[in-house]
Amino acid sequence: AYPCSRHPVVRTHPVTGRKGIFVNRSYTTRIMGVSKTESDGILKMLFELAKDPNFQVRFEWQPHSIAIWDNRCTQHFAVWDYFPETRSGYRVTLEGDKPV
């Protein structure tokens, strides 16, 4: 079994104080405190919003590019739009804070 964790659906960014939705299609499976049907409906709506281009930034890779984002208030989705070229890189992850 995989480890399970719980965190708020809406979290407060510890630096800016702004509230943000903290769900991810790959990891969020349920909203506690509501029925499974209601949880599924809310999550479906939130996952669809994340796919809306109005809420996205596209990064155009160039040689020696560096992309940095804050996972506390963004989602990362790699698009396979570089074929037949190869893209490689290094990922650095800092120890985060507990979502509140």
Secondary structure, 3 states (H helix, E strand, C coil): CCCCCCCCCEEECCCCCCEEECCCCCCCCCCCCCCHHHHHHHHHHHHHHHCCHHHCCCCCCCCCCCCCCCCCCCCCCCCCCCCCCCCCCCCCCCCCCCCC
